[in-house]
Amino acid sequence: MKTKPLPKWAMKKYALLWKKFRQKEFEYENAEQTLQEENPNMTSVLINHLKQNKWIDARINPKDTRKRIYKLEIPSNAVENMTSA
C-alpha cells in the first residue's frame, strides 16, 4: 500500500485531524467540526483526497451503513510507505 505525497493544503488539514484524532476512529461529522470549513464540500474533498493517496482508511459504520468510520494513517508509516519499493 504505497502512499503518495499530499499537496500543502491537504497536509495542513491532515495535520489538524491528526492533532485531534491520532489513531482514534472518527466520523465525517467529527472531521467537519474539527476542520471548521467555510465551504462544507471541502471536508468531502479532503477525505476523498486522503483516501486516494492512502493517508486515511474508511470502513462502513456497522450501526448505520450510510456512514463511514475513518482512521488516519500514522504519519511516519505514510512517509515510509512513500519511499518503499
N, C-alpha and C positions, 0 to 999 in steps of 0.2 A: 504494500500500500504506500505508494510514493506521494508525498505531499508536494505541493507547488508553492512557490513564494507568493505572498499576498501583496497587493498594492498598499501603499501607505494608508489610504483612507480605511481599508478593511482591517489592517493591522492595528490601527488605533482603536477601532471598535472591538476587535477581538480582545485587545488588552483590557478594555473596560469590562467585558464579560468574564475574562479570566480572573480579574481582580475580585469580582463579586462571587463567582461560582466555583472557580478552580475545577476540581474533579466531581463536583456535585451535579446531579441531573437537574434540568430546569425545563420549563415550557416556554412557548413563544411569548406569552404574556409577561413572564418574568424578564425575558430579554428586552421586550419593548419598554418595560418600566425602567430597566437599568440604563438603556441607551437614551431614552427620552428624546426620540427623534421628532423633529418638526413635521416631517413627511412620514406618515405611518407605513408607507410602502417600503421605506428604506430598511426596516428591520427584516422584511421578507427578502429583499435583495441581498442583504448581508448574509443571512442564514444560507440562502442558496449558493452564494459565492463561497462561503466557508465549506459547505458540503462538497461542492465541485472540486475544491482544492484540498480536500481531506483534512481540514482543520477542525471539523466537528462531525460527530456521529448522530444519527437520528434513528429513532425507533418509534413504532406505533404505541400510543398510550393504551395499555390494556383496559383501562376504565372508560375510555372514550376514544374509539377508533378513528374519529375525525381529527384527533390531535396527535402531535408528536412530542416525544421527550428527547431532549438534546443533551449531549455531553461533549465538552471541549477536549480536543487532543492536547496532551501535555506539551507545552511549547518546546521543550528540549527534544522530545520524541519527534515532533513535527519537523524540526530543523534537521535532526539526524536522518529522518526518512527522506529529506530532500537530497542529501548527499550520498545516500546508499545506492548501490548499483541496481 
